[in-house]
Amino acid sequence: MKRVVVTGMGAVTPIGKNIDEFWNSIKENRHGFKTITSFDTSRVGISIAATIDDFNPENFGIGKKEARRMDRFNQFALAAARQAVEMSQIQNHMEDPFRIGVIAGSGIGGFQSIEQEHAKYMEKGPSRVSVFFVPMMISNMAAGTIAMEYGFKGANIGMVTACATSTHCIGEAFRAIKHGYLDAAVTGGSEAAITEFSMAGFHNMGALSPSTDPDRASIPFDKERSGFVMGEGAAMLVLEEYEHAVRRGAKIYGEIVGYGATGDAYHMTSPDPEGSGCAKAMELAIAEAGITPKEVDYINAHGTSTTLNDLYETIAIKKAFGSDAQHVAVSSTKSLTGHMLGAAGAVEALACIMALQEGVLPATAGYQVKDEQCDLDYITEGVRPCNARYAISNSLGFGGHNGTIAFKKYN
């Protein structure tokens, strides 16, 4: 079995449009929540989101003509991939293009294009629907676009498992490299679902926080939590086989050592109240890493700020960690970025890698009111210095999709 390391990272998030900006915001405990300005929110009833209001594709080398043929989620994906590939320099060491893959996804895909082109259809008829509508809308196009940009001809897969999408993408890329099918892969996720149509759907099902206070909207594990705050953006990683990275002199930022994927087989939107699926995903990732729960220093929780998720994930952590659950540090960076849906797992993977690299654990921001049922160490006092060696990141998706990735500090 081969070792898998991280040699590139890219981020386009509500708290920073590159890895340095993103990580500095986390260290400063600075969230990205603000009033939505891209559409009239009065009909929807939700006014707060974690938006990226000043994103310009041209700043990431995406031309105007190219950008017009891409949905916003795809623009985010390519922008984040450009950063990760540039950081890794993998494109300059491509001996065999079929040995470098792209495994990247989106939980929803081109929601903005769906909404805009449907409006054209209703107002002006079928002939006015864009000839680019289908490729702009389908969620696999992020992976396809990244591969075409760099000529990476290895496995090209666009996974969709709702809010667990990018965690599963990273996990499957890890496995492909570990078992020798690829030498390297660009992997992660992207999302751009802050539209009136999308927000109406999520709000009507009771998933979104109705808060109008940006500082108290996304408050994972807090007793007054009332729903998640929608976020948008993308995160991409370059994963590489260790010896391949060493041979070409690549800088290594971290190591992935375990992956667990399970299904709840329980409910369309609610996690299993017993937490068995999420717990098993953690157990599998920890076992593959070759460690015990006691050796895990930090858990980046799915932590959506919804009543059920935070409670059931707490139960799952207790089930997986037993008596060690009270001693492991847990936090949710969704308290800063909001819930970026299919991009969430990748963004949180970056947070884990940087936390191990710099010895600083992200906080759960905005936390004020203790919930007696959520009684773990959620790092509520602010970022915490910690010489952590191992971290795991959890993702749970509608449909009962669970994923956990285990990270090791690279020395």
Secondary structure as GFF3:
##gff-version 3
##sequence-region A 1 411
A	DSSP	beta_strand	4	12	.	.	.	ID=ss1
A	DSSP	alpha_helix	19	27	.	.	.	ID=ss2
A	DSSP	beta_strand	34	35	.	.	.	ID=ss3
A	DSSP	beta_strand	48	49	.	.	.	ID=ss4
A	DSSP	three_ten_helix	57	60	.	.	.	ID=ss5
A	DSSP	alpha_helix	64	68	.	.	.	ID=ss6
A	DSSP	alpha_helix	72	88	.	.	.	ID=ss7
A	DSSP	three_ten_helix	90	93	.	.	.	ID=ss8
A	DSSP	three_ten_helix	97	99	.	.	.	ID=ss9
A	DSSP	beta_strand	100	105	.	.	.	ID=ss10
A	DSSP	alpha_helix	111	124	.	.	.	ID=ss11
A	DSSP	three_ten_helix	126	128	.	.	.	ID=ss12
A	DSSP	alpha_helix	133	137	.	.	.	ID=ss13
A	DSSP	alpha_helix	141	150	.	.	.	ID=ss14
A	DSSP	beta_strand	156	157	.	.	.	ID=ss15
A	DSSP	three_ten_helix	162	164	.	.	.	ID=ss16
A	DSSP	alpha_helix	165	178	.	.	.	ID=ss17
A	DSSP	beta_strand	184	191	.	.	.	ID=ss18
A	DSSP	alpha_helix	196	204	.	.	.	ID=ss19
A	DSSP	three_ten_helix	214	216	.	.	.	ID=ss20
A	DSSP	beta_strand	233	241	.	.	.	ID=ss21
A	DSSP	alpha_helix	242	247	.	.	.	ID=ss22
A	DSSP	beta_strand	254	263	.	.	.	ID=ss23
A	DSSP	alpha_helix	276	289	.	.	.	ID=ss24
A	DSSP	three_ten_helix	293	295	.	.	.	ID=ss25
A	DSSP	beta_strand	298	300	.	.	.	ID=ss26
A	DSSP	alpha_helix	307	321	.	.	.	ID=ss27
A	DSSP	three_ten_helix	322	327	.	.	.	ID=ss28
A	DSSP	beta_strand	329	331	.	.	.	ID=ss29
A	DSSP	alpha_helix	334	337	.	.	.	ID=ss30
A	DSSP	three_ten_helix	341	343	.	.	.	ID=ss31
A	DSSP	alpha_helix	344	358	.	.	.	ID=ss32
A	DSSP	beta_strand	360	361	.	.	.	ID=ss33
A	DSSP	beta_strand	384	385	.	.	.	ID=ss34
A	DSSP	beta_strand	390	397	.	.	.	ID=ss35
A	DSSP	beta_strand	401	408	.	.	.	ID=ss36
###
